Amino acid sequence: QVQLVESGGGSVQAGGSLRLSCAASRSIDSFAGMGWYRQGPGKARVLVADITSSSTNYADAVKGRFTISRDNAQNTMYLQMNSLKPEDTAVYYCKAVVLAWTTRATYWGQGTQVTVSS
């Protein structure tokens, strides 16, 4: 079992920045991947960005503005969000995929609210 706890959400004006954190309850060194998703009001949950040991991937809507990173020593993943727009308003969720010898499991955090005003 892995617990994921997001923090760093809040309210900001358009053009501002926030940094989200996702702290995991155990080492993330061997995680198959981690990512950030978001869900706006009345919309489906969609991928924002994800990261593996060798690559990063971003949704077109956030390319050039958001940066995903990991600090393995702190068991924490981050999402640096710059040049925020009102359409970035959503609940942001942390996701981790964990592989063992014979199993694969997906874990989600509780979400953190990001609100961007114009």
C-alpha positions in Angstrom: 0.0 0.0 0.0 1.2 3.5 -0.9 -0.2 6.7 0.5 0.0 9.9 -1.6 -0.6 13.3 -0.1 -0.8 16.5 -2.2 -0.1 20.0 -1.0 0.6 23.4 -2.3 -2.8 24.3 -3.9 -4.5 27.6 -3.4 -5.8 30.7 -5.2 -3.7 32.8 -7.5 -4.3 35.5 -10.1 -3.8 34.8 -13.8 -0.1 34.9 -14.7 1.0 33.7 -11.2 2.7 30.5 -10.1 2.2 27.7 -7.7 4.2 24.6 -6.9 2.3 21.4 -6.0 3.9 18.6 -4.0 3.0 14.9 -3.7 4.6 13.1 -0.8 4.7 9.3 -0.9 4.7 7.0 2.1 7.6 4.9 0.8 10.5 5.1 -1.6 9.6 6.2 -5.1 12.9 5.0 -6.6 11.3 1.9 -8.0 7.9 3.4 -9.1 7.1 2.6 -12.7 5.8 6.2 -13.0 4.2 9.1 -11.3 1.9 11.8 -12.7 -0.4 14.7 -12.1 -4.0 14.7 -13.3 -6.6 17.4 -12.9 -10.4 17.6 -13.0 -12.3 20.8 -13.6 -15.9 21.4 -12.6 -18.2 19.2 -14.7 -15.2 17.7 -16.6 -13.4 14.4 -16.8 -10.1 13.8 -15.0 -7.3 14.2 -17.5 -3.5 13.8 -17.5 -1.5 17.0 -16.9 2.0 15.5 -16.8 3.8 12.3 -15.9 7.4 11.2 -15.2 9.4 8.0 -15.2 13.1 7.4 -14.5 13.9 8.3 -18.1 11.2 10.6 -19.5 8.6 13.3 -18.9 5.4 13.9 -20.7 3.0 16.9 -20.7 -0.5 17.6 -22.0 -0.5 20.1 -24.8 -2.5 22.6 -22.7 0.4 23.0 -20.2 3.5 22.5 -22.3 6.0 25.3 -21.7 4.3 26.4 -18.5 4.4 23.4 -16.2 7.4 21.4 -15.1 7.2 18.0 -13.4 10.0 16.7 -11.2 10.9 14.2 -8.5 13.1 14.2 -5.5 13.8 10.6 -4.7 15.5 11.3 -1.5 12.4 13.0 -0.2 10.0 10.6 -1.8 8.2 13.6 -3.3 7.0 14.6 -6.8 6.4 18.2 -7.7 4.5 20.2 -10.3 5.8 23.7 -10.9 3.0 25.7 -12.5 3.9 29.1 -14.1 1.9 31.5 -16.2 -1.3 30.1 -14.8 -4.6 30.7 -16.6 -8.2 30.6 -15.4 -8.7 27.3 -17.4 -6.1 25.7 -15.1 -8.6 25.9 -12.3 -9.2 22.3 -11.1 -8.6 19.8 -8.5 -5.1 18.3 -9.0 -4.4 14.7 -8.2 -1.2 12.8 -7.7 -1.0 9.3 -9.2 1.6 6.6 -8.8 2.0 3.2 -10.5 3.9 0.6 -8.5 5.3 -2.6 -9.9 6.3 -5.7 -7.8 7.5 -9.1 -9.0 4.0 -10.3 -10.0 1.7 -7.3 -9.4 0.9 -3.8 -10.6 -1.0 -1.3 -8.6 -2.2 2.3 -9.1 -2.6 4.8 -6.2 -4.2 8.2 -6.1 -3.9 11.1 -3.6 -6.8 13.0 -2.2 -6.4 16.0 -4.5 -5.6 19.7 -4.0 -7.6 22.6 -5.3 -6.1 25.2 -7.6 -8.1 28.3 -8.4 -6.9 30.9 -10.9 -8.7 34.1 -11.2 -8.7 36.5 -14.2 
